[in-house]
Amino acid sequence: MNKPLKPIPKFRSEAAERKFWETHDSTDYVDWSKAKRARFPNLKLSTTAISLRLPQGTLDRIKVAANKRDMPYQSLIKSWLEEKLKAE
């Protein structure tokens, strides 16, 4: 038997909403059986900075290759890694 859903209150801030949902069960407010998967095609992927040690000669060759393509060497490294991963 379906229980009636409670109305979701209006919140003054994101912090107030966060605090509310930390202490309340969403199934009292949302019928999750009717939920649909959301897609966000325009979101930027998050990135993480890493440190990578390369021989100086290798880095110099990468920089020359990037310069020929008129792109930053770090972008070239990322594109090469993506190409290699797609080929796997």
Phi, psi and omega in degrees: 000133180279133176270149179293140180277143176278147177289142178284126182290161173277140183246144179280337182205166176295325179297319179294320178295317179301314181297320179299310184289339175289337185244003181231149179274122184295337180292345174283345187239340186227135174270095186291345178291342179259006181290147177238149179293133179264146176236139180233079187291341184261008178286140175281139176291142177284149180236158178232132177284137177232163175248128183229122179270125178233149172299143183305320180298320178295314179298320178299317179295322177296317180296322177295315179298321179293319179298320177298329180267000181055051178216157177297143183297328179293323177294322178296316178301315180299317181293321177296319178296317178298316179301316181295318180294323178293328180286340181293000000 
